[in-house]
Amino acid sequence: MVMRQAERIVRQAEVDAGVRPGSSSEESAELRRPRREVAELRRTNEILKAASAFFTDTGADKFAGDLFTPRRVGPSPPARVVLAP
């Protein structure tokens, strides 16, 4: 196992130096970055689609105004007791 890792490291160093054909470490990193970004954008897009479907299906958009209305903070006021005559 350790020998395989050492061989892999030596081979990659030879590729990076131009002695052996193959993609260098820099080229591999340049390809990984955009792939990661695309994957992240796809995940974000799926989340937004699901949220959009949820809000459309539940009719929650009519309550959007409630998100910005100030709310009372603190304990509830005591209940009023009405005595029958």
Secondary structure, 3 states (H helix, E strand, C coil): CHHHHHHHHHHHHHHHHCCCCCCCHHHHHHHHHHHHHHHHHHHHHHHHHHHHHHHHHHCHHHHHHHHHCCCCCCCCCCCCCCCCC
